Each structure stands twice: as C-alpha cells, then as structure tokens.
Amino acid sequence: MFQPKRANQLFRIDKIRTDSIRFFISFVIVFSLISFNRHSLCLESPFDPHSSNPIAVRDSTLLVTSLDGTLYAVSQRTGLIKWSIDDRPILQMSPFANGSDESRQFLLLPDPKDGNLYMFSDFSSDKKQKILKKLPFTISDLATLSPCRSSDGMIYTSKKTDEWMILDIQNGNRVDIIDADSSSQCPTKAQVPDTLVPQNNLLYIFKSKYQISVFNADSREKIFNLTYIDYSPSLLSSISQNSYDLIHLTSSTNGRIVTIDKSQEHSTFLWSAQLSSPIVSMFKLTENTNFPIINRVPFFTIGGFFNSSNLLRSRLYSSVYIGELSQSKSLYALSTLVENQHIRKDSDYLIEGPDSFTSNVFDWIKLKGYYEYPKESTIKFNSIPSTQLLPSTQISEDAKIIYSKPNQAFFLEDDSILSNSIQKYADWLYKLVVLLILLIVIIVVVPLVTIVYLQKNKESSKIFKNLTDKSIKIGKITFNPNEMLGRGCAGTCVYKGLFEDKQSVAVKRIVSDCFKLANREIELLRKLQHPNLIRYFATETDGQFSYIAIELAEMTLSDYVEKQNKLVYLNKIEILYQACQGLAHLHSLNIVHRDIKPHNILISLPMKPDNTRKVMISDFGVSKVLSSDSLTTDISAGTEGWIAPEVLKSKLQETNEKASKPNDIFSLGCLIYYTHTDGDHPFGNLVNRQSNILNRIIDINRIENEENICLRSLVEPMLSEIVEDRPPIEAIIKHPHFWNAKQSLHFLQDVSDRFECESVDSEIARNLENGSLDVCRGDWRKCISIELQDDLRKFRTYKGNSVRDLLRAIRNKRHHYQELDPKLQKALGSIPNDFVRYFTDRFPRLIIHSYIAMQSCSDEDLFQNYYFQGDKENKAYEFRKLQRSSTQWFDRARRIRNETKNSIETSPTVLNFRGTAAALAKKMDAIVEEQSRPNRNVVADESIADSMFYNDVFKT
C-alpha cells in the first residue's frame, strides 16, 4: 500500500528537481545571450587589461625573453628598451657525450617557445625515410612523467626546480629570489631589500628549470643532457590574438622584432627593434593597484626573409627552423612561418648534410635551415597512457592553430590570418564551448545538485555499498567489513581498506561514544611527521562511527615475538631502537603516549627498493600534550600490565597526578624485557601483573646472567619505582645496548686513547679499574686465544687484571690488524663485527663498564657523541655502576694479601734497607709455599698476587 508520507517525500523531491532545472536553464540562457552579445559586439570594460577600446589604451610595457636568457622591458607602443636583465641561456644541450655509434643515430631538438621536442633520425639504410619528426610529448611532460621509458628503448630522467623572481618594474633590479631552499628573507648582494620598493612596484615572475637526461636502455649510456628554462606569469592567463590590437613578428635567426597595429582600418607598421637573440616568450605588464601582473601575449616567428618588402602579402607556410645558439653551442628548433621556397626538403638534406650522424660534431651545422612541419612520431611511453600527457600552454592557442597546419597558407596583410581563419575558428569554437557547457549543466550538474541536496536532508549514514564485493565507502575511505585486522577497546575495530581507491591503508572505526578519543588522536596524528610514527591519511564520519585511515602494517610486535615471525631485515635490537626513536620524537614535542605496549608497536610491510621494514608507534587515543596545567582526566590511560606504578597509585587514591614522560619509560622498559625474553613480562603473568607492579614484585632473572649484563644495566633503571631514577628517552637511545659493532669499536679505541695521557692514580683511572676483576674475568690474558697471547708478548707486558691494559691491547691489535699473522687475523675475524664479537663474547662487561666509568668525561669533545648531555628539561643522566659478580676470582690472592698485612702490623717496623730486604725474602718464601698447595676450586692469578704483595710491603 502506498503511504502518504512516501508520496509527500517523492512530491517534494520532484519539486526540488524541477525548480533546480528551471533555475539552471534560465541561468545558462542568460549567460549565453550575454556571452554571444559580448563576443559579437566586442563589449569591453574600460578596466579590462585586454581591452582594445581606444579609451583604455595606454603605453604599457612588454616583457620579452630572448633565447640567450636576457629579459627585456620594451615599450608596447614605441619599442624603446626600458631595461634588461642578463640571465643564463634558455637552452643548454650537450649531445653525444660518450655515446657509441649506435646511439648517435638520432638527435633531440627542443623548441624553446613551447617546450616541444623534435627528433632528427637516420635509421634507414637507403635514407628515404623522413628524418625529422615531432615527439608526442613536451619537456614539461617528461618532468611530470619521469622517470619513464619510451617505446624506442630510451630512458628519460628529469629534475625540475622552481623559483620566484621578484623584480622592481621601474628599473628591473632583482629584489629577491624565493625557492624551496630559501631560508628567511635575506637578499644577496645583487638584490635590493624589498622594504625600499613599494609593494605595487614588485613583479613576481615564476621561473622553472628543467634538466632532462636521456639514456640508452640497452647500453645504459647517457646520450643527451638538456637544460631548459621557462618563465611564466604569476597567474596562468594569456591574451588571445582576437582581443589584442597588435601583431608581433619575430625572427627565427636573430633578435629582430616588428610590431604592426591592426586596430585601424588598414594594418600599419608601428615599430621595430633589434634584440640580442631570437624571441622565445612575450608578456604584457599590467600595473594593478595592488601589485603588477603579466599576461602572455601572442607573437609569430617569421623565416629568414624578414626584411622582405612583400612580407604582409607573402604566402606563408608553417615549418620548423633548426638553428644554433652561439652562447651555449646548443641546437634548437623553432616553429616558424616561412615562404615555401625557403623550406628544405628531406632530399635536400640528404645531398647537403653529413653522410652519417657519427661524423664530426661540426657537421651538425649543415642541419641549420627550414624544414617542413613534421608529422607526430609514434613513440609512446610503455607504462604511461598517452592521455596523461598534458597539452603545452606556453604559447597562444592562435599560434598552435597556425603551426599545426603545415600544408595551409596564411597571409599577414589587411584581412590577415587573425581576421580570417583564426577569427572564424574562434567564433565557431566559442559557440561550441558555450553549447557544451549548457549540455553539461543540464545533464550532469542538475542531477548532482539534487542528489547533494537530498543527502544533506537525509538523516542516515553516508555509506554507499557496492553489492559486488560488499565493500563500504565513506568519502575517500573504502573498506571491507570481512577483512578485519584486529579489535581494540571500547568497540574499536581495524579493517583493511583503501584511501582514494589506490592507497592501501588500515581503517580504524571508532564508535560515537569514543569520539573524544578519536578527535584527540586525529589532532595529534595531524601534527606528527616521523618515519617511526604511524602515518595519518584522512578522517571520515557518518554519524555513528568515525573512520581514521592510517598507514597499513603487516604485524604488531606481539605477533613478531609470540608467533616467532622472524623478519629478514630487522632484529630485536633494531626493532626496539626504532620504537625508541619514535618515542623520542613524541617526547621532543612534549607528548606522552601513555599506552606503550606490544600491540601498539607496528612493523610495516616491505618497502622498496630493498624490502626493508620500519617500526611505527600507533594508537594515540590516550596520548596527552604536556603543559603546566596538564592533569590526567577521567579517561583511563594505558593498558593493564603496562602502566607505571605511580599512575596506578594515582587511580587508587583518586588524586590528579600530572602525566609525565617517565610513565612511558616504565612501559618501554617492560616492552624491552618482553621482546628480548620472547614474551615474558618482568612482573609476571597477565592475571597477577597489575598487583605485582603495585607491590613491587619483579622478576628479571632471564637477563641476570653475564651475557645480558648490558641489557640489564638498561632495563633495571627503566623499571625503577622512583620516577626520578628512570633515564630519559634521549639517554636510552645513547645506551651501548643499541650500538652496532662499528660504534662499539670506536668507543673502546677512544677510551684507550683518553687514558694514554692519564695518570694511574687519577679519579677517572680508579673508576675504570674499580671492578676490574669482574670485567677481566680474573686474568684476561688467560681468556684469549694462544695466537693472540703470543703476539702480545712480542712487544710489551700487559697486566691481566687491568681494564686499561685490555683496552690498550684491543686498540693496538686494531691499529696493526693488517700486519698481524694470517692465523691471528682468522682467529680475530673481520673488522668490525667479528673483531668486536671476539672480545665482547669473552668480556661481556667490558663495554658497559667502560661506558659507566667514563660518564664523568661525557662533556669532553671525544665522548659527546656517546652520551646524552642534557637539555632544558632533562639534566645529563648517569647510569648506575654494575653490581659485582658472584664469582670469587681471587680467593688465594686475597688471603695472601690479608696475611701479609696482619704480619706486618704485629711485627716491629724495619727502618733500614737490609731489614726490608730480609722481610721481603721471607714473604716471598711464604708465597712460594702457599702457591705449591693445590686448590682447584678457585681461579688464582699469581702475577696479580705478587703485585698486590709488593705494593702492600712498600706502602708499609
């Protein structure tokens, strides 16, 4: 049954559609009538800069660019040169740098007026094939599509640089140059401070520089280097010849320019001028009240008979002139109007030109001349459709019409090409455009406006469903509900989708109750730009959900650790280091993440060209920007088991505790332990984890062995219950745990160099030797290979219990590595990886012990790169000294030393040398007797015991 409510809705829709159609039809009819009347009667506003009304005519200025790069300011009515600026040539080309004979079978010739490219080829053996062809793309097309490869086996690469050139229109002085590398406004010596020039005298000219390189795809050798400069107005506008009173004629061989006034009943000669080289562009300067602007004006290039008295009555044909720019010795091709007898045929070239393109470079001069306007080449890009090639806009449409008709003659007298063929063509084209606009409005615009209007009044979702693949599209975001990547808290779901139907993304759908979280995350994502932070694309809403399009990743850190999905290009240390880099960027912006956990650490898809991956931090819903009044809100921050104890206590006591960066450091410490232990947590299983954090029940026995001493020195302070004891993220990144072998080796060498001039009794030396027994594992000389022991004995004596001597030995072997015996080189391994691993496997404490001992020297130039120096917010952090090892390395030596001290204290003091010698001999006998007793349960070091005994005796 038909419902009245539905009928009213349909009636309203039909009425809206009818009213919209009536409105647009009326608007188009009025617009068409006004446009036709304006076009036929030439109604012009007196303020129109393109107007031909005599009342509006004034002595304007023409900006003329010549092929040698000079910019002239010429009076439009008199031809007087007001000023000129010298610049680089418009065109620079260096063909056949080192090319083979096969690659010298063609030559690229650019047209500096419009950027078109022509190819001179000699592919046929009988030389009957046409040798000049026009390529279907321009220089700007190559810059847009580069890098690309054409169907003829050529590889094109390009580089485009843009800059704004600001000129004083009164004298032509350069006021400033603005480009992508410009810093703050700081004019050079050649520039004038813009504060001295009125704003309405500043002219902005856009300058583009194209650098094109052509390579042979088979031989991969460079064939051409081409540099092309183009000047453009600040606003992309041009004056058509139909609305322009003057005809500018330029020469193809020199800088001659002639101007004809066609506003009168009969065309009259106005003025002529001689510039330095052929003209490539021309602009009309309009001095506006706010700032001057320029518009491109049409001009026509005429052949070498420029001085002919019958120029206006000559029958002209479109052609291409090949010439040479003397300044840069570069060949160019200009689209030119020329008399038929001046056009060189292909057969003429075959008689006069070089026998082969492999002849001397001076034979290219024989190519100079006028040629028939060539047909377009069939060369295409293999991977780029031709529809992407944009038409050139560097010359007027009037000139395009003329030059594109090689077999049609044109005249320049009274009723010239402008008042005959172009005028008729323009009239027809104008009517056609108006008719097309009318049809588009009726067929497309009216239904679209109706649909948009109905959508705005429709209280439902903006979702459009595709019935074929069940995908959902919301604005620019498309996703399939069946392709779910994961779930989050509060009903959040993540799907695999597309952004703008081409970019693979992850679509995060957030329910309306969590819009506050979504808005906070979106606000932060827009500010964050770092490779180790998730990339944000767009946001869409439909009234029920918010959809956030973010960068697509392959897996989370929990997937990598728990599922043992080992990647090729990332190890655990690299993953954690990149995560620390992302967190460091957040903290540098005073942003606290507050939810660091394995599920929020993402690993990207393989990236081209070497299939490497990157690590990204995601989920900024509970992140917070720190400020003086930045207090935690009622929103739960973090995930259970990964929250810092001070945050948990604040929740239990219901106090407003300020968010701080150490909150993230605690979570990061848990994350580092979790990653290195393949999924273990320092505070136990998931059930008891939260209470263990509050009660400080911690278990890190998985990293308490000597092999993980460096990792333990990093994780322990990060998990400290005292907030002030946790290191800042900047100090964590500098920790030796994240060093590679090259950096570790440099550090050990620098430490050894530092102690070469240091006294053994200095505080730094005592810090280094404090705990040396654990570092050297009793006697480091007994822990190295026999080959290295023999080599060390050749040059000097080393103490086995000295860290300083161990560092000296490492440094000496590194410096003289190439002089070592091949067997010893093989034992030490390659530098730096195997060489460093040789010593760190034997002495795990060496690097971290030296790093902690040298913290007092962190401000020295030699060590500034190894330590965090502190900043405005954080002072320099010092890691705690390592705990002593439980191994008793020197039981025998300590017993001998203690017995010696006790005997000396109880015996009378000997003051003469003879008594000292007797006491020394007596103690030596005791040492020999003690050493002769077997003791296999402890590690003894006789040399160290001797040295300690001698020191005790002489001190006494």
Secondary structure, DSSP 8 states (H G I E B T S, - for coil): ---HHHHHHHHHHHHHHHHHHHHHHHHHHHHHHHHHHHHHHT---TT-TT---GGG----EEEEEETTS-EEEEETTT--EEEEE----SEEE---SS--TGGGSEEEEE-TTT-EEEEEE---SSS-S--EEEEEEEHHHHHHH-SEEBTTSEEEEEEEEEEEEEEETTT--EEEEEETT--SS---TTS--GGGS-GGGEEEEEEEEEEEEEEETTT--EEEEEEEEEEEESS--B--GGG-SEEEEEESSSEEEEEEE-SSSS-EEEEEEEESS-EEEEEEEE--SSS-EEEE---EEE-S-TT-TTGGG--BEEEEEEEEETTTTEEEEEEEEE-GGGEE-HHHHHHHS-S-TTS-GGGGGGG-EEEE---B----BSSS-GGG-----SS-HHHHHHHT-TT--B--SSS-TTTTHHHHHHHHHHHHHHHHHHHHIIIIIHHHHHHHHHHHT--S---EE-TTT--EEETTEEEEEEEEEEE-GGG-EEEEEEETTTEEEEEEEEEGGGHHHHHHHHHHHHH---TTB--EEEEEE-SSEEEEEEE-EEEEHHHHHHTT---SS--HHHHHHHHHHHHHHHHHTTEE-----GGGEEEE--BTTTTB--EEE---TT-EE--TT-B--SS--S-TTSS-HHHHHHHHHT---B--HHHHHHHHHHHHHHHHTTS--TT-STTTHHHHHHHT----GGG-SGGGHHHHHHHHHHT-SSGGGS--HHHHHTSGGG--HHHHHHHHHHHHHHHTTS-TTSHHHHHHHTTHHHHHTS-GGGTS-HHHHHHHHTT----TT-HHHHHHHHHHHHHTGGGS-HHHHHHH-STTHHHHHHHHHH-TTHHHHHHHHGGGGTTSTTTGGGS----SSS-----------S----HHHHHHHHHHHHHHHHS----SHHHHHHHHHHHHHHHHHHHTS---SS---HHHHHHHHHHHHHH-
